[in-house]
Amino acid sequence: MDNSSKVKPDNHYNANTSVASRNETDKSAINILIPVDYAGMRLDQALAKLLPDWSRNRIQTWIAQNRVVLNRQSCNAKQKVWGNEAIAIYPHFEKSASNFAAESIALNIIHEDETLIVIDKPAGMVVHPGNGNWQHTLLNALLHHIPQLEKVPRAGIVHRLDKNTSGLLVVAKTIEAQMHLVRQLQQRTVKRDYLALVLGETSQNDVVDAPVGRHPVHRTKMAITPRGKPARTHFKLLESLTGCSLLQCSLETGRTHQIRVHMHAINHPLVGDPIYGGKPKKTAEEINRLLTTFPRQALHAWRLAVIHPDNQQTLQWQSEPPEDLMLLLGQLRKHQLLRTS
């Protein structure tokens, strides 16, 4: 949540003095090395790209207040960077009455260390407050579990799952870890595999490469549109069932509703999807009932792999599908056996 307009301009101090009085392990500092591929960018532009949860205006304010130090020297927003510059940022935030409240909500924690926490989110839980869901979210729960996340943008959340999608999310405990994970997402080194139960039977393994953006008419929906952002979803068949297929969908990008939109576009919408769904093809009455009464999109964030920001090792986690999806799959498999026996 950006409160850049609330940063007081009189919180100004001399950069050289601050450098002399601080050491490189100062925990109040955010330390960044400018990537080589940012060569030629303005300093404020490069930092805005590296710190996407903070506005460029906020970053410019910190630079003007000498809260940004480049190679242990003062700097200005317009100067060019050429890669490998060492940046130290000493952020300042005003407390705000609009800060989200910590709430004691149980979390299914798959992994936790000093840098990362991996959550297995249940269907029905909103990740970030907004759009009429201002309480009882994952963010509220994280603030209770780890109070220091109040100092990290979005309480360390770097990617989201829809309310009614279950599965794995990684959360950063520090600003440096958050930047590292955001960079991984930008470079597409985070691996995210989903289980998706879709309508229709298919034997095809393929990739959907189509830009996803806001629907031009229905603004609460997403759609494939030329004005959208690039989006690629790889999918492969895991299991053929009567009237539907269980797919593994792997994200190369992470646009809002990406899998749901892409599967709808190839005429295999997700079972139970209230926005992008469709009607099952004519099949047995019981199969039809199962496919039309499932109360949410049948989508589960199954596997997640990231490079750990501290030791650069690749870590991977897996989450078994929740009970409602397993029950549905079990019923469908039972009918499949009856059909082939």
Secondary structure, 3 states (H helix, E strand, C coil): CCCHHHCCCCCCCCHHHHHHHCCCCCCCCEEEECCHHHCCCEHHHHHHHHCCCCCHHHHHHHHHCCCEEECCECCCCCCECCCCCEEEECCCCCCCCCCCCCCCCCCCEEEECCCEEEEEECCCCCCCCECCECCCCHHHHHHHHCHHHHHCHHHHECCCCCCCCEEEEEEECCHHHHHHHHHHHHHCCCEEEEEEEEECCCCCCEEEECCEEECCCCCCCEEECCCCECCEEEEEEEEEECCEEEEEEEECCCCCCHHHHHHHHCCCCECCCCCCCCCCCCCCHHHHHHHHHCCCCCEEEEEEEEECCCCCCEEEEECCCCHHHHHHHHHHHHHHHHHHC
